[in-house]
Amino acid sequence: MTTLAAAVMEARSRFSEAELADAGIEARLLLAGLLKLSPTEVFVGGDRVLTEEEEALIEVAIGRRLKREPVHRILGSREFHGMDLLISRETLEPRPDTEVLVDAMIPHLRRIVMDKGSARILDLGTGTGAILLALLKEIPAASGVGTDISEDALATAQRNAERLGLGDRFGTLRSRWFDNVSERFDIIVSNPPYIRSDVIPRLDPEVRNFDPLAALDGGPDGLYPYRDIAADAARFLEPEGLIGVEIGFDQQLAVTEIFTSAEFIVAQAERDYGGNDRALIFKLRNR
């Protein structure tokens, strides 16, 4: 007979022995998700006796984590900007740093809606739909399209939209960047792959082995996607529109140069919670 408290302690101990970071936090998070409990319920419900089925479920999940599979991939979802988003094999796991781009775009989106009454958003490489869905959640007068090269990612994004009640304002399109896009948008956003190819093998196993390579690898210098996006963005952006991209911590100057060479100017730059450069917003130079 195993109690919830004992199971948490066992998971924490095994994670610590495996030298996993934040063993205690991950143990509680994992068990809370598996048992459909809140963190508070895990904390105060330690005397709860687990069923055999629950014990077996926990054991399998611990084994997966010890093989370096991230907790949220084991659970199948992750919180982002107040939303619970499903994740799948071909979607990048949403990170808190990406919320910086969302928060930076919201005031601009509100202004556009005030001026025009509505706004259209294009999310390039949408993955789970995180960025676009967060913007739609905040701005009811906005609608948008998420593109991706992966059918699995597009299906996951659409499921997330339906679960959040945003399906009527969210569409998907299979496309490599702008290849199959045919309309203009008020806002274009993207969290493109921006890690240098030679860095990929040195990433933590949780990222290297479980996030899709296509969502990580930005080419030899990590900048290939920005060049592709900047080259065509003006053709798909309304005259008063804006384009916002997430960037790597050391890429601000390089990405700025790419976009300024394509007739854009910087409208805003934002840092993440760790003080690193994380998001850039551009507008057309001739606005």
Secondary structure as a PSIPRED ss2 file (coil, helix, strand):
# PSIPRED VFORMAT (PSIPRED V4.0)

   1 M C   1.000  0.000  0.000
   2 T C   1.000  0.000  0.000
   3 T E   0.000  0.000  1.000
   4 L H   0.000  1.000  0.000
   5 A H   0.000  1.000  0.000
   6 A H   0.000  1.000  0.000
   7 A H   0.000  1.000  0.000
   8 V H   0.000  1.000  0.000
   9 M H   0.000  1.000  0.000
  10 E H   0.000  1.000  0.000
  11 A H   0.000  1.000  0.000
  12 R H   0.000  1.000  0.000
  13 S H   0.000  1.000  0.000
  14 R H   0.000  1.000  0.000
  15 F H   0.000  1.000  0.000
  16 S H   0.000  1.000  0.000
  17 E H   0.000  1.000  0.000
  18 A C   1.000  0.000  0.000
  19 E C   1.000  0.000  0.000
  20 L C   1.000  0.000  0.000
  21 A C   1.000  0.000  0.000
  22 D C   1.000  0.000  0.000
  23 A H   0.000  1.000  0.000
  24 G H   0.000  1.000  0.000
  25 I H   0.000  1.000  0.000
  26 E H   0.000  1.000  0.000
  27 A H   0.000  1.000  0.000
  28 R H   0.000  1.000  0.000
  29 L H   0.000  1.000  0.000
  30 L H   0.000  1.000  0.000
  31 L H   0.000  1.000  0.000
  32 A H   0.000  1.000  0.000
  33 G H   0.000  1.000  0.000
  34 L H   0.000  1.000  0.000
  35 L H   0.000  1.000  0.000
  36 K C   1.000  0.000  0.000
  37 L C   1.000  0.000  0.000
  38 S C   1.000  0.000  0.000
  39 P H   0.000  1.000  0.000
  40 T H   0.000  1.000  0.000
  41 E H   0.000  1.000  0.000
  42 V H   0.000  1.000  0.000
  43 F H   0.000  1.000  0.000
  44 V H   0.000  1.000  0.000
  45 G C   1.000  0.000  0.000
  46 G C   1.000  0.000  0.000
  47 D C   1.000  0.000  0.000
  48 R C   1.000  0.000  0.000
  49 V E   0.000  0.000  1.000
  50 L C   1.000  0.000  0.000
  51 T C   1.000  0.000  0.000
  52 E H   0.000  1.000  0.000
  53 E H   0.000  1.000  0.000
  54 E H   0.000  1.000  0.000
  55 E H   0.000  1.000  0.000
  56 A H   0.000  1.000  0.000
  57 L H   0.000  1.000  0.000
  58 I H   0.000  1.000  0.000
  59 E H   0.000  1.000  0.000
  60 V H   0.000  1.000  0.000
  61 A H   0.000  1.000  0.000
  62 I H   0.000  1.000  0.000
  63 G H   0.000  1.000  0.000
  64 R H   0.000  1.000  0.000
  65 R H   0.000  1.000  0.000
  66 L H   0.000  1.000  0.000
  67 K C   1.000  0.000  0.000
  68 R C   1.000  0.000  0.000
  69 E C   1.000  0.000  0.000
  70 P C   1.000  0.000  0.000
  71 V H   0.000  1.000  0.000
  72 H H   0.000  1.000  0.000
  73 R H   0.000  1.000  0.000
  74 I H   0.000  1.000  0.000
  75 L H   0.000  1.000  0.000
  76 G C   1.000  0.000  0.000
  77 S E   0.000  0.000  1.000
  78 R E   0.000  0.000  1.000
  79 E E   0.000  0.000  1.000
  80 F E   0.000  0.000  1.000
  81 H C   1.000  0.000  0.000
  82 G C   1.000  0.000  0.000
  83 M E   0.000  0.000  1.000
  84 D E   0.000  0.000  1.000
  85 L E   0.000  0.000  1.000
  86 L E   0.000  0.000  1.000
  87 I C   1.000  0.000  0.000
  88 S C   1.000  0.000  0.000
  89 R C   1.000  0.000  0.000
  90 E C   1.000  0.000  0.000
  91 T C   1.000  0.000  0.000
  92 L C   1.000  0.000  0.000
  93 E C   1.000  0.000  0.000
  94 P C   1.000  0.000  0.000
  95 R C   1.000  0.000  0.000
  96 P C   1.000  0.000  0.000
  97 D C   1.000  0.000  0.000
  98 T H   0.000  1.000  0.000
  99 E H   0.000  1.000  0.000
 100 V H   0.000  1.000  0.000
 101 L H   0.000  1.000  0.000
 102 V H   0.000  1.000  0.000
 103 D H   0.000  1.000  0.000
 104 A H   0.000  1.000  0.000
 105 M H   0.000  1.000  0.000
 106 I H   0.000  1.000  0.000
 107 P H   0.000  1.000  0.000
 108 H H   0.000  1.000  0.000
 109 L H   0.000  1.000  0.000
 110 R H   0.000  1.000  0.000
 111 R H   0.000  1.000  0.000
 112 I H   0.000  1.000  0.000
 113 V H   0.000  1.000  0.000
 114 M H   0.000  1.000  0.000
 115 D H   0.000  1.000  0.000
 116 K H   0.000  1.000  0.000
 117 G C   1.000  0.000  0.000
 118 S C   1.000  0.000  0.000
 119 A E   0.000  0.000  1.000
 120 R E   0.000  0.000  1.000
 121 I E   0.000  0.000  1.000
 122 L E   0.000  0.000  1.000
 123 D E   0.000  0.000  1.000
 124 L E   0.000  0.000  1.000
 125 G C   1.000  0.000  0.000
 126 T C   1.000  0.000  0.000
 127 G C   1.000  0.000  0.000
 128 T C   1.000  0.000  0.000
 129 G C   1.000  0.000  0.000
 130 A H   0.000  1.000  0.000
 131 I H   0.000  1.000  0.000
 132 L H   0.000  1.000  0.000
 133 L H   0.000  1.000  0.000
 134 A H   0.000  1.000  0.000
 135 L H   0.000  1.000  0.000
 136 L H   0.000  1.000  0.000
 137 K H   0.000  1.000  0.000
 138 E H   0.000  1.000  0.000
 139 I C   1.000  0.000  0.000
 140 P C   1.000  0.000  0.000
 141 A C   1.000  0.000  0.000
 142 A E   0.000  0.000  1.000
 143 S E   0.000  0.000  1.000
 144 G E   0.000  0.000  1.000
 145 V E   0.000  0.000  1.000
 146 G E   0.000  0.000  1.000
 147 T E   0.000  0.000  1.000
 148 D E   0.000  0.000  1.000
 149 I C   1.000  0.000  0.000
 150 S C   1.000  0.000  0.000
 151 E H   0.000  1.000  0.000
 152 D H   0.000  1.000  0.000
 153 A H   0.000  1.000  0.000
 154 L H   0.000  1.000  0.000
 155 A H   0.000  1.000  0.000
 156 T H   0.000  1.000  0.000
 157 A H   0.000  1.000  0.000
 158 Q H   0.000  1.000  0.000
 159 R H   0.000  1.000  0.000
 160 N H   0.000  1.000  0.000
 161 A H   0.000  1.000  0.000
 162 E H   0.000  1.000  0.000
 163 R H   0.000  1.000  0.000
 164 L C   1.000  0.000  0.000
 165 G C   1.000  0.000  0.000
 166 L C   1.000  0.000  0.000
 167 G H   0.000  1.000  0.000
 168 D H   0.000  1.000  0.000
 169 R H   0.000  1.000  0.000
 170 F E   0.000  0.000  1.000
 171 G E   0.000  0.000  1.000
 172 T E   0.000  0.000  1.000
 173 L E   0.000  0.000  1.000
 174 R E   0.000  0.000  1.000
 175 S C   1.000  0.000  0.000
 176 R C   1.000  0.000  0.000
 177 W C   1.000  0.000  0.000
 178 F C   1.000  0.000  0.000
 179 D C   1.000  0.000  0.000
 180 N C   1.000  0.000  0.000
 181 V C   1.000  0.000  0.000
 182 S C   1.000  0.000  0.000
 183 E C   1.000  0.000  0.000
 184 R C   1.000  0.000  0.000
 185 F E   0.000  0.000  1.000
 186 D E   0.000  0.000  1.000
 187 I E   0.000  0.000  1.000
 188 I E   0.000  0.000  1.000
 189 V E   0.000  0.000  1.000
 190 S E   0.000  0.000  1.000
 191 N C   1.000  0.000  0.000
 192 P C   1.000  0.000  0.000
 193 P C   1.000  0.000  0.000
 194 Y C   1.000  0.000  0.000
 195 I E   0.000  0.000  1.000
 196 R C   1.000  0.000  0.000
 197 S H   0.000  1.000  0.000
 198 D H   0.000  1.000  0.000
 199 V H   0.000  1.000  0.000
 200 I H   0.000  1.000  0.000
 201 P H   0.000  1.000  0.000
 202 R H   0.000  1.000  0.000
 203 L C   1.000  0.000  0.000
 204 D C   1.000  0.000  0.000
 205 P H   0.000  1.000  0.000
 206 E H   0.000  1.000  0.000
 207 V H   0.000  1.000  0.000
 208 R H   0.000  1.000  0.000
 209 N C   1.000  0.000  0.000
 210 F C   1.000  0.000  0.000
 211 D C   1.000  0.000  0.000
 212 P C   1.000  0.000  0.000
 213 L H   0.000  1.000  0.000
 214 A H   0.000  1.000  0.000
 215 A H   0.000  1.000  0.000
 216 L C   1.000  0.000  0.000
 217 D E   0.000  0.000  1.000
 218 G C   1.000  0.000  0.000
 219 G C   1.000  0.000  0.000
 220 P C   1.000  0.000  0.000
 221 D C   1.000  0.000  0.000
 222 G C   1.000  0.000  0.000
 223 L C   1.000  0.000  0.000
 224 Y H   0.000  1.000  0.000
 225 P H   0.000  1.000  0.000
 226 Y H   0.000  1.000  0.000
 227 R H   0.000  1.000  0.000
 228 D H   0.000  1.000  0.000
 229 I H   0.000  1.000  0.000
 230 A H   0.000  1.000  0.000
 231 A H   0.000  1.000  0.000
 232 D H   0.000  1.000  0.000
 233 A H   0.000  1.000  0.000
 234 A H   0.000  1.000  0.000
 235 R H   0.000  1.000  0.000
 236 F H   0.000  1.000  0.000
 237 L E   0.000  0.000  1.000
 238 E E   0.000  0.000  1.000
 239 P E   0.000  0.000  1.000
 240 E E   0.000  0.000  1.000
 241 G E   0.000  0.000  1.000
 242 L E   0.000  0.000  1.000
 243 I E   0.000  0.000  1.000
 244 G E   0.000  0.000  1.000
 245 V E   0.000  0.000  1.000
 246 E E   0.000  0.000  1.000
 247 I C   1.000  0.000  0.000
 248 G C   1.000  0.000  0.000
 249 F C   1.000  0.000  0.000
 250 D C   1.000  0.000  0.000
 251 Q C   1.000  0.000  0.000
 252 Q H   0.000  1.000  0.000
 253 L H   0.000  1.000  0.000
 254 A H   0.000  1.000  0.000
 255 V H   0.000  1.000  0.000
 256 T H   0.000  1.000  0.000
 257 E H   0.000  1.000  0.000
 258 I H   0.000  1.000  0.000
 259 F H   0.000  1.000  0.000
 260 T H   0.000  1.000  0.000
 261 S C   1.000  0.000  0.000
 262 A C   1.000  0.000  0.000
 263 E C   1.000  0.000  0.000
 264 F E   0.000  0.000  1.000
 265 I E   0.000  0.000  1.000
 266 V E   0.000  0.000  1.000
 267 A E   0.000  0.000  1.000
 268 Q E   0.000  0.000  1.000
 269 A E   0.000  0.000  1.000
 270 E E   0.000  0.000  1.000
 271 R E   0.000  0.000  1.000
 272 D C   1.000  0.000  0.000
 273 Y C   1.000  0.000  0.000
 274 G C   1.000  0.000  0.000
 275 G C   1.000  0.000  0.000
 276 N C   1.000  0.000  0.000
 277 D E   0.000  0.000  1.000
 278 R E   0.000  0.000  1.000
 279 A E   0.000  0.000  1.000
 280 L E   0.000  0.000  1.000
 281 I E   0.000  0.000  1.000
 282 F E   0.000  0.000  1.000
 283 K E   0.000  0.000  1.000
 284 L E   0.000  0.000  1.000
 285 R C   1.000  0.000  0.000
 286 N C   1.000  0.000  0.000
 287 R C   1.000  0.000  0.000
